[in-house]
Each structure stands twice: as C-alpha cells, then as structure tokens.
C-alpha cells in the first residue's frame, strides 16, 4: 500500500487510482467542441433551425465549450437522448428522433476523430511513475468503452493500465455503481482507491462509493467544476508518491 500526497492532503494506504479521460488525461476540448458543432450542422441540414438550440444544449457557445456542459460530461447515450429530445420537439416521433441524433453523432465522430485529441502535458510520465510504484491504474470515463480503448491504444498507455472502462448501456456518472464495478474488476476495495477527475460527477460518484479520496483536476483553474473534491490540483504531476 502506498501513501499519496496532493498539496497539503495525504491519502494513506492506497492501492489503486482511477482516472477520468476527457478533461483529465486527454485535452479533449477542441475535439468535443468540434463534435458538437459538426453534429448540430448535420441535424440542422435535415431540420433547419434546430442547430443553434442544439449547440446551446450541448454547452457550446461560439468557440467556447462549457466544461460542465452536456458535451463535456455526459455519456454518448445521454447526449443522443438529449439531442433526440430537441428533435422530437419539432413533431417527429421518438424513435425517428433518436435515430437522427445517433446517426448525426456517429457521422460527426468519424469526421472529427481523424485528428485525435492530445494528452495533457506530463500525463505519460505520471502514469509511468505511479505504475512503477506498484499502484493499479485504470480509466473510468463517461465515454464509451470503445472510445476509451481507442484512446489508450492511440497514446500507448496500455502498459500502465489495468482497467479501460467506459459507459455503454446502463448507469452513467455519478452513479457509484460504476466506481464499485471498476474496483471489483481491479480487485481492490473502494476505500483504498482514489478518483481523479475534472467534474462534479466524478467527485459525487467516488464519494458515494466511499472511495479513499477524490482529487479534482482543473487544468483551466476553475474549482467550481470539481466541487466536492478533497483536494484540487492544476497539474497531474501534483500527485506525489510519499517515500516510506
């Protein structure tokens, strides 16, 4: 078991750390903004006038992406349902609306994913050092499991991770069952596992699962996005291993 220090907080007897992906390990703002903009344009081409309301629902205002908005923190399924709700307001049936939303997001994703989002500075070094210290590491993201796996392969992270978990069917963040399932897969108790994320949902999920601690990371220095964190950091390398 390892002691972890973040600023003035020490977490004792830690066995594992779970990381969110978007906004935590991956600098995904440009990708997510482009995804929402492209999907809105595709849908607007079929249903003129719906593009702007969709962008607002996605949390996109011009070239600004709300880090607490739908596109930033929701699962793909939740985003599809939200978009479909706007489409259904135009008088279309629910199943047709859901099909339009799903196809638009899938087409947009194919277009924007040709340029993968980069890692934040220092991520690879931090994962490497934490893994070398004997910690079990995993990704627990609101993205789909396929997207998580693609991210891991793209950035050559597989050697440092024991879990690549996203949200497909079933519950999404902040449901604590996700954290509990991740811990079970890793074979570690929640009380010996830290959560590192950039959203309130990450903090609530881990806290309700009785995690060892919640580390909020805000690369943009906005602590409102990680309310409920035990400690807030601005760089991933602020997660320090205390020597015995």
N, C-alpha and C positions, 0 to 999 in steps of 0.2 A: 504494500500500500504506500501511496506517495502523498506528500503534502504539497499543495499548490498555493502560491501566493499571487494575488492580484491587488496591486496598490496596497492598501492597508488591511486587506482581508486575507486570512489564511484558511484554506479548506483542508481539513485533515483526513488522512486515510482514504484517499481517492484511488479508485481502480479503473475508472473509465471516464471519458469525456465525449459528449455528443455535440455535434456542430450543426447548426442550420446551414443551408447552402447559399441561397440568394441573399446578398447583402451582408453576409458573414464571411464566407470563404471566397465567394465569387462577386466581382464588381459587375453586377448584372443590371444596373440602372439603364444603360443605353439599350441593352437587349430587350428588357421588359417594356420600356417606353416604345421602342420600335415595334414590338409585337402587338401592343395595344393599338398603336396608330394604324398599322397595316390591317389588323382585323377589323377595326372600325371602318376603314376605307372599303374593304371587301363587302362588308354588310351594307354600307351606305350605297354601294353601287346597285344592290338589289332592292334596297328600301330607302330611297332618297329622303334625307332629312334626319336620319337616325344617328349619323356619325358623331355629331357634336355631343348629344346626350350620352352616347356610349363612352366617349372619351372622358367625360365627367365622372361617369360611373366607374371607369377603370382607374380613376385617380390621376389622370393626365391633363395637364394644363399647359398647352404650348409645348415647350421642351422641358417642362418640369414634371417629374414623376413623384407623387406623394409616397414617401417610404412607408406610410401606414395605410395606404390605399389598397383597393381590391387587387390590382395587378401585382403589387409588391408582395402581399402576404397571403393571398388566398390560394387554394389549390386549383389546379386546372379545372376540375369538376365544378367547383364553386364559381369560377369565372365563367364557365359555359352557362351555368344556370342563371347567373346574374344577367349576362348578355341576352339570353333567351327571354328573360322576363321583360326586357325593354322591347324586344322584337314582338312579343306576344301582345304588347300594348297597342300595336298597330292593327290588331284584329286577326292575326294569324293564329292557327291552332298551336297548342303547346308543343306537340311532337315535331311539327314543322319548324317552329321557332328554335327548338333545341338542336335540330339537325343543322339549321343555318348557322347558329352560333358555333357549334362543334366544328363544322367544315371550315368556317372562316378562320378560327383559331389554329386549326391544323395547317391550313394553307399558309397563314401568316408565319407560323413557326418554321415551316420548311424554308421560307424565304429568308427570315432573319437569322436562322441558326447556321447559315453558311459562314457567318463570322462569329465564332464562339466568344462568349464573354471571358475576360481575363480574370485570373486570381488577383486578390488584393496583395499588395506588397508584403513579403515575408511569410505568406501562408505556408509555402512548401517547407521552409526551414523550421517553422514552428511545429508542423505535423511530424516532420522527421525527428526532431528532438524529443517530442512528447512520446512518440512511438518507441524510440530508442531507450527511453527511461522505463519502459515496461507497461505503459498505460494502454488500455484498449480504447481505440478511437472509432467513431462512427459518424455518419451523416444522417440526420433526421430532418427531412425537408418537406415542405408543402408541395414541392414539385413532384411529378410522377417518379416512380422508381426507375423507369427507363431514362428519364432526364438526368436523374442522379447518377446512374451508371455511365451514361454518356459523358457527363461532366468529369467523373473520376478517370475514365479512360483518356479523355482529351488532355487532361493535365497530369497524367501519370502519377496518380495518388494511391493506386491500389495496394502498393507495398506497405502503406502506413495505416490502412483502414481495415477494420473487421466487420463493418456494417455499412451498407449502402441502401438506405431506406427512404422511400417517398410515400406519397399518398395516392392511392389508386381508387379503389372502392372503399366504402366505409368511412369512419370518422376522420376528421382533419383537426389541425391545431385550432384551439388549445385543448382538445380532449386529452386528458392524461393517459388514456389507454395507449396512445402512440408511444409515449415515453416508456411506459411499463413493458410494452411489447419489445421495444428496442433493447431495454436492459435484459429482458429474458433471453433474447437472441444472443446477446454478448455474454450471458452467464454471470452477470454482476447485479448486485442489489441496487435499487434506485438511490438508497442512502449513501452509496459510495460512487455515485455518478454525477458529474457536472453537466449542465446545459449551457452552451454558448450560442447566443442568437441576437438578432437585431430587431425583434418585435415584441410587443406586449404578449402576443400569443405564445411565443417561445417561453417567456417568463411564467405565464399562468400555467401552461402545460406542465412545466417542470415542478413548479411549486405544489400544484395539486397532486402530483405523483410522488411528493415527498423526496425530491432529489436532494443531493448533498449541497447543491447551491446553484444559483442562476447568475451567469455572467452575461451582462448586456454589452454588446459592442456597437458603437455608433461612430463609424468612420467619418460621418458628417457632423459629429459633435452635437447631436440633438437627443438629450436624455429622455425627452417625452416619449420617444419611440420604444423605450425599454423600461417603462415604469414597472416596478416590482422586482427589479434586479437586485441582487445582494451587493453587487459592485458593477460599475460601468467603466469600460475601457475604450480607448480610441484606436488602439493598435493591437493586433493579435499577439504580438510578442510581449505584451504586458502579462501574459500568463506565464508565470515563472515556476520552475520546479525548485523546491527548497531542498538543499542538500542535507542528508541525515547527519 
